[in-house]
Amino acid sequence: MKLRRVTMAALVAAGVAAVTLMVGLVTNAASQQQQWPGWLSLVQRYPWPSFALLAVVAVVLAGVLPAVSTDRHSVPPDVPAPSVGSAAVLRTLPRDIASFTNRQDEIDQILNDVVTAEPTMPVRTIDGMPGVGKTAFAIHVGHLLAPQFPDGQLFLNLNGHTPGREPVRPAEALASLLLADGVAPQKVPSGDDLWAVTEARAAMWRTRVADRRMLLILDNAATYAQVEHLLPGTAGSLVLVTSRRRLAAPEVATLQMRALAAADAASLLTRLAGRGQLDPSAVAALVSACGSLPLAVSLLAARLRHHPSWTVEHLRDRLLAAQHRLAELRAGERAVAAAFDLSYQDLPPAGQRFFRRLSRFPGLDVDDEAAAALGAVPVAQARLDLEALHEDHLLDETEHGRYRFHDLVRDYGRSLADDDEQDGTMSIERLTDHYLTTIGAANTYIGRGVTASTTRFDSPAAASAWLDAERANVLACVEECVRRERHTLVVGLAAAMAPYLRHAGPWDQAAELHRTAIAAARRTGDHDAEANALANLGMVHRLMSRYRTAAETLDESLRVYRDTGNLDGQAFVLNQLGIVHYLTAAYDQAAQAQTEALEICRTTGDLLGQANALADLGMVRRMTGDLASSADASIEALETYRRIGDRYGEANALRDLGLVRALTGDHADAERHAREALTIYTEIGDPAHQAYALNELGVARRLQGDLDGATAAHDEALAKYAELGDRFGEANAIRHLGVLHRLRGDRAAAIEAQERAIAIYAELESRGGLAAATAELGVLRRLNGNLIGARSALDSAAALYAELGDRTGQLEVHNHIGALHLEAGELEPAKDRHELALSLARELAVPLQEAHALDGLARYEFVRGRPEQAAELRSAARELYERLGVTAPDDGNRHA
């Protein structure tokens, strides 16, 4: 590295010298007729010696530059350059501390680690007593190092010693890191096995950061085991870990943070006090009394700044008196707590009450609205009180408008507040009411695609941003309500957060919340609340593709609702059960559940419930081949959704109707409906359903012969599914792309696609998807001449479709098996299959499969030596193809 710097310096110097000489020539030639002023006349009189001297100076400067360009707060030049092609830069570091003082030796140690620890990943633990400034030091160093880690700088508080909070589990910490790194919440690995989930998230995290230069600050760790899974697995990144304890860790360098040097502590106090010159001996005695701890020094300086009449000696006497009152604490803690006590006693009574109540905040960073709820003051007053506490160094401002207590300050505040448990409970109840009201306003945008503004939020983006920012605080509030046994509040918060968590995930976090709500509802004997929590849990299980567990949980919810006689609840759960049965292709059960839900909603006058049941019933009828009834149900659902202004439901109904139109041969209508649905999903910001609409758009384009347009739509859908972690949708897109590969003649790619889709469908226990992909695999094997393998696959698909009652699927497989028999020279079985397909296609009104059946029978007649009959059948088939706007398939593309 040193050799490379010297070489570069020499090259730069040589270039500078050459340029200097050339400039000299030009300047000398251009200025011969003019007299230069002053000492410059010597340059004009002796040009070549002068410019030679300048060239030598340039060489010297270029050579010295590498040695002097690094000041004491910069990073050594040996740090490698940023990697090419890195991910988007992520910065979640809190604000740097403006009053940060010295620590130069410690800073130099960390900066040197960036160089000396390579090629291994440097991990530096920073330990020390509370109040010594570990977090401030890590943040300050993080800002100094940020340019050298262009792929991201992340800060994560692990709550190792935070009052009232359990330390963050590695699985939760990994989820936070993955979300911060841009992973879609739904794609974060989840499950009931905590060990397996932790390992899967750790593997994903290490994979994502393997080739990147990241700075990771893990603050407030309890043990090394808490951080071990969070460490990147390769060189290139730097990890700083702060803890009150000395963490036992192999191959990890430890920096013990001690109190400030006496001179640095005195300088900090003088600077923050804003008094000008103070008596050095008095300042030395004061900082000695508070142990030279930065947190205590800052608080004492604020007292001097706010009380111009106080002397340093006066303040020291007050501090020693406060320490005497706190004699039961250890020396270091006593010094800091005494400084807290002086700051607290200096607040007006209303400010003291606000401070005590704010210390009960169960989350980490609080905004003015939540602070107002806790303090029982108007928002404007809360904003002033927060700014005052920040000015007094009792609060840190992590970002504009959000504040956080130091753990020691929070602990001190709670020690004062714990004397009034009733006031504490009332504060938490006010905070919960604030969250319930605001979440309710945000929920108008979540799930149903409402676009009208509320009094609290003016856009879906604003609502989502607030929910993203407050998620951890709301969940912490739930934990506090559990601790205080405010079970009704637990149930309310869980129900309010359910739509957001279904949308944003991680789903295992949502499942845990709903289990907590179920237990709380059972403690209060609120059976309707219990049933609602069970329903929410069942829906989360469905999203996690745990269909069997989802059905069992929803069945339990339905039993409870039936016991209480809650018709609205019964209709809702029946609709959700119908969806689960549809996804597992249990179509009879799905139809029964949706029909019962529809009847209840018509009885109660619930228009949204009617529309939902109709839409889902239309899907079931489509799968069982009752296309006319399916279209009727979808049209009625569409009209109802439009009547009540539900754009999300409108888009769903358009998609369903488009699928029916595709089966009945109205391919242009199918494409139009898919486009309209996609537009709505885009407007309401629903990426998951955008992907489904794209898939359906791709099918409609394929049926019209637009293979390039179809491929583009399926590729875009696949990318969205992969980002969202929707494996069922991913399998659908892969299957459709496989069909396109076949139509283009790339059978190897087509087979690979279908095998990938089959593996996913099998894992998800999706029999409908498995049947479709297996049938397509059978076609591919037939085209490749593997008639035995084709027969096996098509027989399996036929059995699955028969078991599911999917008559349109059975119809398509009949045509495929007929083609297989014909390929094998089994003429009569071929004829039987195509005639069966023809009869069923006409019964179900599926003209494309009717054309395929006629085409198959024409080939049968041709092989039998009856060209006239073959020509007649082929003419009928071509007429249908032309009417549908479909190109008649050749043998390679047959049954497109």
DAHU-V223982 format. One record per pair of residues at least 12 apart in sequence whose ideal C-beta (glycine too) atoms are under 8 Angstrom apart, sorted by the first residue. I is the first residue (numbers start at 0). J is the second residue. If there is no record, write none. Layout:
I:J, I:J
//
This chain:
0:76, 0:77, 4:65, 4:76, 5:62, 5:65, 7:65, 8:61, 8:62, 8:64, 8:65, 9:61, 9:62, 11:61, 12:57, 12:58, 12:61, 12:62, 13:58, 15:54, 15:57, 15:58, 15:61, 16:54, 16:55, 16:57, 16:58, 19:50, 19:53, 19:54, 19:57, 20:50, 20:51, 20:54, 22:50, 23:46, 23:47, 23:49, 23:50, 23:53, 27:43, 27:46, 30:43, 71:103, 71:106, 71:107, 72:106, 72:143, 73:110, 73:143, 74:110, 74:113, 74:143, 74:144, 74:146, 74:147, 75:110, 75:111, 75:113, 75:114, 77:114, 78:113, 78:114, 78:147, 79:117, 79:212, 79:235, 81:149, 81:150, 81:212, 82:150, 82:210, 82:211, 82:212, 82:235, 85:149, 85:150, 85:210, 85:211, 85:212, 86:150, 86:151, 86:180, 86:181, 86:207, 86:211, 87:181, 88:149, 88:150, 88:151, 89:150, 89:151, 89:152, 89:153, 89:179, 89:180, 89:181, 90:145, 90:151, 90:152, 91:152, 91:153, 91:154, 91:179, 92:138, 92:141, 92:142, 92:145, 92:152, 92:153, 92:154, 92:216, 93:138, 93:154, 93:395, 93:397, 93:398, 94:138, 94:396, 94:397, 94:398, 95:138, 95:139, 95:142, 96:135, 96:138, 96:139, 98:267, 98:270, 98:271, 98:297, 99:135, 99:136, 99:139, 100:259, 100:263, 100:264, 100:266, 100:267, 100:270, 100:293, 101:259, 101:260, 101:263, 101:266, 102:132, 102:136, 102:139, 102:259, 102:263, 105:136, 105:254, 105:256, 106:139, 106:140, 106:143, 108:254, 109:123, 109:140, 109:144, 109:239, 109:254, 110:140, 110:143, 110:144, 112:237, 112:252, 113:144, 113:147, 113:237, 116:252, 117:234, 118:234, 119:234, 119:250, 120:230, 120:231, 120:232, 120:233, 120:234, 120:235, 120:236, 120:237, 120:238, 121:237, 121:238, 121:252, 122:230, 122:237, 122:238, 122:240, 122:248, 122:250, 122:251, 122:252, 123:237, 123:238, 123:239, 123:240, 123:251, 123:252, 123:253, 123:254, 124:223, 124:240, 124:241, 124:242, 124:245, 124:246, 124:248, 124:251, 124:252, 124:253, 124:254, 125:137, 125:239, 125:240, 125:241, 125:242, 125:253, 125:254, 125:256, 126:241, 126:242, 126:243, 126:244, 126:245, 126:246, 126:253, 126:254, 126:255, 126:256, 127:243, 127:255, 127:256, 127:257, 128:243, 128:258, 128:292, 128:331, 129:160, 129:243, 129:331, 129:332, 129:335, 129:406, 129:407, 130:292, 130:293, 130:294, 130:295, 130:331, 130:332, 130:334, 130:335, 130:405, 130:407, 131:256, 131:257, 131:258, 131:292, 131:293, 131:294, 131:331, 132:256, 132:259, 132:292, 132:293, 132:294, 133:218, 133:241, 133:242, 133:243, 133:256, 134:218, 134:219, 134:241, 134:405, 135:293, 136:241, 136:256, 137:216, 137:218, 137:239, 137:241, 138:154, 138:216, 140:239, 141:154, 141:214, 141:216, 141:239, 144:214, 144:237, 145:214, 147:212, 147:214, 148:212, 148:213, 148:214, 148:236, 148:237, 149:212, 150:208, 150:211, 150:212, 150:213, 151:180, 151:211, 151:213, 151:214, 152:213, 152:214, 152:215, 152:216, 153:176, 153:179, 153:180, 153:213, 153:214, 153:215, 153:216, 154:216, 154:218, 155:167, 155:172, 155:175, 155:176, 155:215, 155:216, 155:217, 155:218, 155:229, 156:218, 156:219, 156:363, 157:172, 157:217, 157:218, 157:219, 157:220, 157:221, 157:225, 157:226, 158:219, 158:363, 159:219, 159:220, 159:221, 159:222, 159:225, 159:242, 159:243, 160:219, 160:221, 160:243, 160:406, 161:219, 161:363, 161:406, 161:409, 162:406, 162:409, 162:410, 162:413, 163:361, 163:409, 163:413, 163:479, 164:361, 164:475, 166:220, 166:221, 166:225, 167:225, 168:193, 168:197, 168:225, 169:197, 169:201, 169:224, 169:225, 169:226, 169:227, 169:228, 169:229, 170:193, 170:196, 170:197, 170:200, 171:508, 172:217, 172:225, 172:228, 172:229, 173:197, 173:200, 173:201, 173:203, 173:204, 173:228, 173:229, 174:187, 174:200, 174:505, 174:508, 176:204, 176:215, 176:229, 177:200, 177:203, 177:204, 177:207, 180:204, 180:207, 180:208, 182:203, 182:207, 183:504, 183:722, 183:723, 183:724, 184:503, 184:504, 184:505, 185:503, 185:504, 185:505, 185:506, 185:542, 185:687, 185:723, 185:724, 185:725, 186:722, 186:723, 186:724, 187:200, 187:203, 187:504, 187:505, 187:724, 188:200, 188:203, 189:504, 189:505, 189:506, 189:507, 189:508, 189:510, 189:543, 190:507, 190:543, 191:507, 196:507, 197:228, 198:228, 200:228, 201:228, 201:229, 204:229, 204:231, 205:231, 205:232, 205:233, 208:231, 208:233, 208:236, 209:231, 209:232, 209:233, 210:233, 210:235, 211:235, 211:236, 212:235, 212:236, 213:231, 213:235, 213:236, 213:237, 214:236, 214:237, 214:239, 215:229, 215:230, 215:231, 215:236, 215:237, 215:238, 215:239, 216:238, 216:239, 216:240, 216:241, 217:229, 217:238, 217:239, 217:240, 217:241, 218:241, 219:241, 219:242, 219:406, 220:240, 220:241, 220:242, 220:246, 221:242, 221:244, 222:244, 222:246, 223:246, 223:247, 223:248, 223:251, 226:238, 226:240, 226:246, 227:248, 258:290, 258:291, 258:292, 259:286, 259:291, 259:292, 259:293, 259:296, 260:291, 261:283, 261:286, 261:287, 261:291, 263:291, 264:286, 264:291, 264:293, 264:296, 265:279, 265:282, 265:283, 265:286, 267:293, 267:296, 267:297, 267:300, 268:282, 268:285, 268:286, 268:296, 268:299, 268:300, 268:303, 269:282, 269:300, 270:300, 271:296, 271:297, 271:300, 271:301, 271:304, 272:300, 272:303, 272:304, 273:304, 274:303, 274:304, 274:307, 277:311, 278:311, 281:310, 281:311, 281:312, 281:315, 282:311, 284:311, 284:312, 284:315, 285:299, 285:311, 285:314, 285:315, 285:318, 288:315, 288:318, 288:319, 288:322, 288:334, 289:318, 289:334, 289:335, 289:337, 289:338, 290:330, 290:331, 290:334, 290:335, 292:331, 292:334, 292:335, 294:335, 294:338, 294:392, 294:405, 294:407, 295:334, 295:335, 295:337, 295:338, 297:392, 298:338, 298:339, 298:341, 298:342, 298:391, 298:392, 298:393, 299:314, 299:318, 299:338, 299:341, 300:392, 301:342, 301:390, 301:391, 301:392, 302:314, 302:341, 302:342, 302:345, 305:345, 305:391, 306:345, 314:341, 317:341, 318:337, 318:338, 318:341, 319:337, 321:336, 321:337, 321:338, 321:340, 321:341, 322:334, 322:337, 324:337, 324:340, 325:337, 325:340, 332:407, 335:407, 336:407, 336:411, 339:393, 339:407, 339:408, 339:411, 340:411, 342:391, 342:392, 342:393, 343:393, 343:411, 343:412, 343:415, 345:391, 346:391, 350:384, 350:387, 350:388, 352:374, 353:370, 353:374, 353:376, 353:381, 353:384, 353:388, 354:388, 354:393, 354:412, 354:415, 355:412, 355:415, 355:416, 355:419, 356:373, 356:374, 356:375, 356:416, 356:422, 356:426, 357:370, 357:373, 357:374, 357:384, 357:388, 357:404, 357:412, 358:404, 358:408, 358:409, 358:411, 358:412, 358:413, 358:415, 358:416, 359:373, 359:412, 359:413, 359:416, 359:423, 359:426, 359:427, 360:373, 360:404, 360:430, 360:472, 361:427, 361:430, 361:472, 361:475, 361:476, 361:478, 361:479, 362:469, 362:471, 362:472, 362:473, 362:475, 362:476, 363:403, 363:471, 363:472, 363:475, 364:397, 364:398, 364:401, 364:402, 364:403, 364:472, 365:385, 365:401, 365:402, 365:403, 365:472, 366:400, 366:401, 366:402, 366:468, 367:381, 367:382, 367:385, 367:400, 368:381, 368:433, 368:437, 369:430, 369:433, 369:434, 369:469, 369:472, 370:384, 370:385, 370:402, 371:433, 372:429, 372:430, 372:432, 372:433, 373:426, 373:429, 373:430, 374:426, 375:425, 375:426, 375:429, 385:402, 388:402, 389:402, 393:408, 394:408, 401:468, 423:483, 424:483, 424:485, 427:476, 427:479, 427:480, 427:483, 427:485, 427:488, 428:485, 428:488, 430:476, 431:476, 431:480, 431:485, 431:488, 431:491, 431:492, 434:469, 434:473, 434:476, 434:492, 434:495, 435:491, 435:492, 435:495, 436:455, 437:455, 437:465, 437:469, 438:466, 438:473, 438:492, 438:495, 438:496, 438:499, 439:495, 440:453, 440:454, 440:455, 440:456, 440:462, 441:455, 441:456, 441:462, 441:463, 441:465, 441:466, 441:499, 442:495, 442:498, 442:499, 443:456, 443:462, 444:456, 444:458, 444:459, 444:462, 444:463, 445:462, 445:463, 445:466, 445:498, 445:499, 445:502, 446:498, 446:501, 446:502, 446:647, 447:645, 447:646, 447:647, 447:648, 448:645, 448:646, 448:647, 448:650, 448:679, 448:680, 448:682, 448:683, 448:685, 449:644, 449:646, 450:646, 450:682, 450:683, 459:683, 459:684, 460:684, 463:503, 463:684, 466:499, 466:503, 467:503, 470:496, 470:499, 470:503, 473:492, 473:496, 474:496, 474:508, 474:512, 476:492, 477:489, 477:492, 477:493, 477:512, 477:515, 480:492, 481:515, 481:519, 484:522, 486:519, 486:520, 486:522, 486:523, 487:519, 487:523, 487:525, 489:515, 489:516, 489:519, 490:516, 490:519, 490:520, 490:523, 490:525, 490:528, 490:532, 493:512, 493:513, 493:515, 493:516, 493:519, 493:532, 493:535, 494:516, 494:528, 494:531, 494:532, 494:535, 496:509, 496:512, 497:509, 497:513, 497:535, 497:538, 500:512, 500:539, 501:535, 501:538, 501:539, 501:542, 506:539, 506:542, 506:543, 507:543, 509:535, 509:539, 510:536, 510:539, 510:540, 510:543, 513:532, 513:533, 513:535, 513:536, 513:539, 514:536, 516:528, 516:532, 516:535, 517:529, 517:532, 517:533, 517:536, 520:532, 526:559, 526:562, 526:563, 527:559, 527:560, 527:563, 527:565, 527:568, 529:559, 530:556, 530:557, 530:559, 530:560, 530:563, 530:565, 530:568, 530:572, 531:556, 531:568, 533:552, 533:553, 533:555, 533:556, 533:559, 534:552, 534:553, 534:556, 534:568, 534:571, 534:572, 534:575, 536:552, 537:549, 537:550, 537:552, 537:553, 537:556, 537:572, 537:575, 537:579, 538:575, 540:552, 541:575, 541:578, 541:579, 541:582, 544:726, 544:727, 544:763, 546:579, 546:582, 546:583, 546:763, 546:764, 547:764, 549:579, 550:576, 550:579, 550:580, 550:583, 553:572, 553:575, 553:576, 553:579, 554:576, 556:568, 556:572, 557:569, 557:572, 557:573, 557:576, 560:572, 566:599, 566:602, 566:603, 567:603, 567:605, 567:608, 569:596, 569:599, 570:596, 570:599, 570:600, 570:603, 570:605, 570:608, 570:612, 571:596, 571:608, 573:592, 573:593, 573:595, 573:596, 573:599, 573:612, 574:592, 574:593, 574:596, 574:608, 574:611, 574:612, 574:615, 576:588, 576:592, 577:589, 577:590, 577:592, 577:593, 577:596, 577:612, 577:615, 577:616, 577:619, 578:615, 580:592, 581:615, 581:618, 581:619, 581:622, 582:727, 582:765, 583:764, 583:765, 583:766, 584:622, 584:765, 584:766, 584:767, 584:770, 584:803, 584:805, 585:803, 586:619, 586:622, 586:623, 586:803, 586:804, 586:805, 587:804, 589:615, 589:619, 590:616, 590:619, 590:620, 590:623, 593:612, 593:615, 593:616, 593:619, 594:612, 594:616, 596:608, 596:611, 596:612, 597:609, 597:612, 597:613, 597:616, 600:612, 606:639, 606:642, 606:643, 607:639, 607:643, 607:645, 607:648, 609:639, 610:636, 610:639, 610:640, 610:643, 610:645, 610:648, 610:652, 611:636, 611:648, 613:632, 613:633, 613:635, 613:636, 613:639, 614:632, 614:633, 614:636, 614:640, 614:648, 614:651, 614:652, 614:655, 616:632, 617:629, 617:630, 617:631, 617:632, 617:633, 617:636, 617:652, 617:655, 617:656, 617:659, 618:655, 620:632, 621:655, 621:658, 621:659, 621:662, 621:807, 622:767, 622:803, 622:804, 622:805, 622:807, 622:808, 623:804, 623:805, 623:806, 624:805, 624:806, 624:807, 624:810, 624:839, 624:843, 624:845, 625:843, 626:659, 626:662, 626:663, 626:807, 626:843, 626:844, 626:845, 627:844, 629:655, 629:659, 630:656, 630:659, 630:660, 630:663, 633:652, 633:655, 633:656, 633:659, 634:652, 634:656, 636:648, 636:652, 636:655, 637:649, 637:652, 637:653, 637:656, 640:652, 646:679, 646:682, 646:683, 647:679, 647:683, 647:685, 647:688, 649:679, 650:675, 650:676, 650:679, 650:680, 650:683, 650:685, 650:688, 650:692, 651:676, 651:688, 653:672, 653:673, 653:675, 653:676, 653:679, 654:672, 654:673, 654:676, 654:688, 654:691, 654:692, 654:695, 656:672, 657:669, 657:670, 657:671, 657:672, 657:673, 657:676, 657:695, 657:699, 658:695, 660:672, 661:695, 661:698, 661:699, 661:702, 662:807, 662:845, 662:847, 663:844, 663:845, 663:846, 664:845, 664:846, 664:847, 664:882, 664:883, 666:699, 666:702, 666:703, 666:883, 666:884, 666:885, 667:703, 667:884, 669:695, 669:698, 669:699, 669:702, 670:696, 670:699, 670:700, 670:703, 673:692, 673:693, 673:695, 673:696, 673:699, 674:696, 676:688, 676:692, 676:695, 677:689, 677:692, 677:693, 677:696, 680:692, 686:719, 686:722, 686:723, 687:719, 687:723, 687:725, 687:728, 689:719, 690:715, 690:716, 690:719, 690:720, 690:723, 690:725, 690:728, 690:732, 691:716, 691:728, 693:712, 693:713, 693:715, 693:716, 693:719, 694:712, 694:713, 694:716, 694:728, 694:731, 694:732, 694:735, 696:712, 697:709, 697:710, 697:711, 697:712, 697:713, 697:716, 697:735, 698:735, 700:712, 701:735, 701:738, 701:739, 701:742, 701:895, 702:847, 702:883, 702:885, 702:895, 703:884, 703:885, 704:884, 704:885, 704:886, 706:739, 706:742, 706:743, 709:735, 709:739, 710:736, 710:739, 713:732, 713:735, 713:736, 713:739, 714:732, 714:736, 716:728, 716:731, 716:732, 717:729, 717:732, 717:733, 717:736, 720:732, 726:759, 726:762, 726:763, 727:759, 727:760, 727:763, 727:765, 727:768, 729:759, 730:755, 730:756, 730:759, 730:760, 730:763, 730:765, 730:768, 730:772, 731:756, 731:768, 733:752, 733:755, 733:756, 733:759, 734:752, 734:753, 734:756, 734:768, 734:771, 734:772, 734:775, 736:752, 737:749, 737:750, 737:751, 737:752, 737:753, 737:756, 737:772, 737:775, 738:775, 738:895, 740:752, 741:775, 741:778, 741:779, 741:782, 741:891, 741:892, 742:892, 742:895, 744:891, 746:779, 746:782, 746:783, 749:775, 749:779, 750:776, 750:779, 750:780, 750:783, 753:772, 753:773, 753:775, 753:776, 753:779, 754:776, 756:768, 756:772, 757:769, 757:772, 757:773, 757:776, 760:772, 766:799, 766:802, 766:803, 767:799, 767:803, 767:805, 767:808, 769:799, 770:796, 770:799, 770:800, 770:803, 770:805, 770:808, 771:796, 771:808, 773:792, 773:793, 773:795, 773:796, 773:799, 774:792, 774:793, 774:796, 774:797, 774:800, 774:808, 774:811, 774:812, 774:815, 776:792, 777:789, 777:790, 777:791, 777:792, 777:793, 777:796, 777:815, 777:819, 778:793, 778:815, 778:818, 778:893, 778:894, 780:792, 781:815, 781:818, 781:819, 781:822, 782:890, 782:891, 786:819, 786:822, 786:823, 789:819, 790:816, 790:819, 793:812, 793:815, 793:816, 793:819, 794:816, 796:808, 796:812, 797:809, 797:812, 797:813, 797:816, 800:812, 806:839, 806:843, 807:843, 807:845, 807:848, 809:839, 810:836, 810:839, 810:840, 810:843, 810:845, 810:848, 811:848, 811:894, 813:832, 813:833, 813:835, 813:836, 813:839, 813:852, 814:832, 814:833, 814:836, 814:848, 814:851, 814:852, 814:855, 814:894, 815:894, 816:832, 817:829, 817:830, 817:831, 817:832, 817:833, 817:836, 817:852, 817:855, 818:855, 818:893, 818:894, 820:832, 821:855, 821:858, 821:859, 821:862, 826:859, 826:862, 826:863, 829:855, 829:859, 830:856, 830:859, 832:855, 833:852, 833:855, 833:856, 833:859, 834:852, 834:856, 836:848, 836:851, 836:852, 836:855, 837:849, 837:852, 837:853, 837:856, 840:852, 846:879, 846:882, 846:883, 847:879, 847:883, 847:885, 849:879, 850:876, 850:879, 850:880, 850:883, 850:885, 851:876, 851:888, 851:893, 851:894, 853:872, 853:873, 853:875, 853:876, 853:879, 854:872, 854:873, 854:876, 854:887, 854:888, 854:893, 856:872, 857:869, 857:870, 857:871, 857:872, 857:873, 857:876, 860:872
//
